[in-house]
Amino acid sequence: IQDCSDLSLCSGLYNSMEGPTTLDAKGNKGSYGFPGLKGQKGAKGDTCDNEKGEQGHKGDKGDMGPAGMAGPGGPKGEPGSRGAKGARGDVPKAPRSAFSAGLSRPFPPPNVPIRFDRVWFDERRDYDPATGKFNCSVAGAYVFSYHVTVRGRPARLSLVASSRRVAKARDTLYGQDIDQASFLTILKLRVGDQVWLEVGKDWNGLYAGAEDDSVFTGFLLYPDGFEVLL
């Protein structure tokens, strides 16, 4: 066995044993080796004494953030000073209705509306002297009354509202004596209601003359749905 201490000799021997080879052929890539040991810490580097730079330009305004939560309510403030007096408001006018009429002839026909044809007052012309009837044009509460002269015989009068006798009264008198009879009541009426007086057939002592009057009167006490602030 030949000593291969001389690399060139061994190489030649190998070549002579294996046959002809190409010396410049590239070998296969070897596997990675083991990581090396950690090196020593290096020395501190040099520092530079640089001057402070100039301030940059102001940036654009950012978008508004979302609204925060409402804070707690503050304490109650002091009362303000009293305001100036306001202008006077309009006061609505209440509707009015009233009449008063007298009898021109004594002993009117019985059981029909008495025609009080001497009209002394008629606010809205709701009373018709041709028929003797009051025609309601404003709904509300009304006062009706009569003050009549009775002569020679008894008188029975009826207050009629919409063909219904709502009140009756009489005055008993005989002979040539003269008496006065009166009556007053309050009725609730609707628009279109009619009110009048009638005298009975056998009790028709209703009289009117130069010195004696018989009067039928009515007026609106208050209308429906009207309030007055005091």
C-alpha positions in Angstrom: 0.0 0.0 0.0 1.3 3.3 -1.0 1.6 6.1 1.5 -0.8 8.9 0.5 0.8 11.6 2.6 1.5 13.3 -0.6 -1.9 14.5 -1.8 -0.8 14.8 -5.4 0.4 11.2 -5.4 -2.8 9.9 -3.9 -4.8 11.9 -6.4 -2.9 10.4 -9.2 -3.3 7.0 -7.7 -7.0 7.4 -7.5 -7.2 8.6 -11.0 -5.2 5.6 -12.2 -7.5 3.3 -10.4 -10.9 4.8 -11.4 -10.0 5.8 -14.9 -9.8 9.1 -16.6 -11.6 12.0 -14.8 -12.3 15.6 -15.4 -10.6 17.9 -12.8 -12.8 20.9 -13.4 -16.2 19.2 -12.7 -18.4 20.9 -10.1 -19.4 18.9 -7.0 -22.8 18.7 -5.3 -23.9 21.4 -2.8 -23.1 20.4 0.8 -25.5 20.6 3.8 -25.6 23.6 6.1 -23.2 23.7 8.9 -23.9 24.3 12.6 -24.5 27.9 13.8 -21.5 29.7 15.0 -20.9 30.9 18.5 -22.3 34.3 19.6 -19.8 37.1 19.1 -18.7 39.6 21.6 -20.6 42.9 22.2 -19.3 45.7 20.0 -18.1 49.0 21.3 -20.4 52.0 21.5 -20.7 54.0 18.3 -19.9 57.6 17.9 -22.7 60.2 18.3 -23.2 63.3 16.2 -24.0 66.7 17.7 -26.7 67.8 15.2 -28.6 71.1 15.6 -32.4 71.1 16.2 -34.4 71.1 13.0 -36.9 73.8 12.0 -40.6 73.4 13.0 -42.7 71.9 10.3 -45.9 73.5 8.8 -49.2 73.4 10.6 -51.2 70.4 9.5 -54.8 70.6 8.1 -57.7 70.7 10.6 -59.0 67.2 11.4 -62.6 66.0 11.0 -65.0 66.7 13.9 -65.3 63.9 16.3 -68.6 62.3 17.3 -70.8 64.2 19.8 -70.1 63.4 23.4 -72.7 62.2 25.9 -75.0 64.9 27.4 -73.7 66.2 30.7 -75.8 66.4 33.9 -78.3 69.3 34.1 -77.2 72.5 35.6 -78.8 74.2 38.7 -82.0 76.1 38.3 -81.5 79.6 37.2 -82.8 82.8 38.9 -86.2 84.0 37.9 -86.1 86.5 35.1 -87.5 90.0 35.2 -91.2 90.6 34.7 -92.2 91.2 31.1 -94.1 94.1 29.7 -97.9 94.2 29.9 -99.4 92.7 26.8 -101.9 94.3 24.5 -105.6 94.0 25.4 -107.2 91.0 23.7 -110.4 91.0 21.8 -113.5 90.1 23.8 -116.0 88.1 21.9 -119.5 89.6 21.7 -122.3 87.5 23.0 -125.3 87.2 20.7 -128.4 89.0 21.9 -132.1 88.3 21.3 -135.0 90.0 23.1 -138.5 91.3 22.3 -141.4 92.9 24.0 -144.8 93.3 22.4 -148.3 94.4 23.6 -151.9 93.5 22.7 -153.8 96.1 20.7 -157.3 94.5 21.0 -159.0 92.8 24.0 -160.3 89.2 24.1 -158.2 87.6 21.3 -159.3 84.3 19.6 -158.8 81.2 21.9 -156.6 78.2 21.3 -154.4 79.9 18.7 -151.2 82.0 19.2 -152.1 85.4 20.6 -151.0 88.1 18.3 -149.2 90.7 20.4 -149.0 93.2 17.5 -147.7 96.3 19.2 -144.0 95.7 19.1 -142.0 97.9 21.4 -138.6 96.1 21.1 -137.3 93.3 18.9 -133.4 92.9 19.0 -133.0 90.4 16.2 -136.6 90.5 14.8 -137.0 86.9 16.2 -140.6 87.8 17.2 -143.2 87.9 14.4 -146.2 90.1 15.3 -148.2 88.7 12.3 -148.2 85.2 13.9 -147.6 86.0 17.6 -144.7 83.5 17.6 -141.1 83.9 18.8 -138.6 82.1 16.5 -135.4 81.0 18.2 -132.3 81.9 16.1 -129.7 81.4 18.9 -129.7 78.2 21.0 -129.6 78.8 24.7 -131.6 79.6 27.8 -134.4 82.1 27.5 -136.6 84.0 29.9 -140.3 84.4 28.9 -142.9 86.3 30.8 -146.3 88.0 30.5 -148.0 90.8 32.4 -151.7 91.0 31.3 -154.8 92.7 32.2 -157.8 90.5 33.1 -161.3 92.0 32.9 -164.9 90.8 33.4 -164.1 87.0 33.3 -161.4 84.6 34.3 -158.3 84.1 32.1 -156.3 80.9 31.6 -153.1 81.3 29.6 -150.7 78.7 28.3 -147.1 79.1 27.3 -146.5 76.9 24.3 -143.0 75.8 23.0 -142.9 73.9 19.7 -146.6 72.9 20.0 -146.2 71.7 23.6 -147.8 73.5 26.5 -144.9 73.9 28.9 -146.6 76.2 31.5 -150.2 77.1 32.4 -151.6 79.7 34.7 -155.0 81.4 35.4 -156.6 84.4 37.0 -160.1 84.0 38.4 -162.2 87.1 38.1 -165.9 87.8 37.6 -168.0 90.9 37.1 -166.7 94.2 35.9 -163.5 94.1 38.0 -160.1 94.5 36.5 -157.1 92.6 37.7 -153.4 92.0 36.7 -151.8 88.6 36.1 -148.2 87.8 35.5 -146.0 84.8 34.9 -142.2 84.2 34.3 -140.2 81.1 33.4 -136.9 80.0 31.8 -136.8 77.6 28.8 -133.9 75.9 27.0 -134.4 76.3 23.3 -132.7 75.1 20.2 -132.5 76.9 16.9 -135.8 76.7 15.1 -138.0 76.3 18.2 -141.1 78.5 18.4 -142.7 79.9 21.6 -146.1 81.7 21.9 -149.1 82.3 24.3 -152.6 80.9 24.0 -155.8 81.7 25.9 -158.6 79.1 26.7 -162.0 79.3 25.1 -164.0 79.5 28.3 -161.4 81.5 30.2 -160.7 84.4 27.9 -160.7 87.5 30.1 -157.5 88.9 28.4 -158.0 92.6 28.0 -156.2 95.6 26.5 -157.3 99.2 26.3 -156.2 102.8 26.3 -155.3 102.6 30.0 -154.5 98.9 30.3 -151.9 96.9 28.5 -151.2 93.2 28.2 -147.6 92.4 27.3 -145.6 89.3 26.2 -141.8 89.5 26.7 -138.8 87.2 26.1 -135.0 87.5 26.0 -131.9 85.3 25.7 -130.4 84.7 29.2 -127.2 83.1 27.8 -126.4 81.2 24.6 -125.0 77.7 24.4 -121.3 77.2 24.2 -120.4 80.8 25.2 -118.0 81.6 28.0 -117.0 84.9 29.4 -113.7 85.3 31.3 -114.2 87.5 34.3 
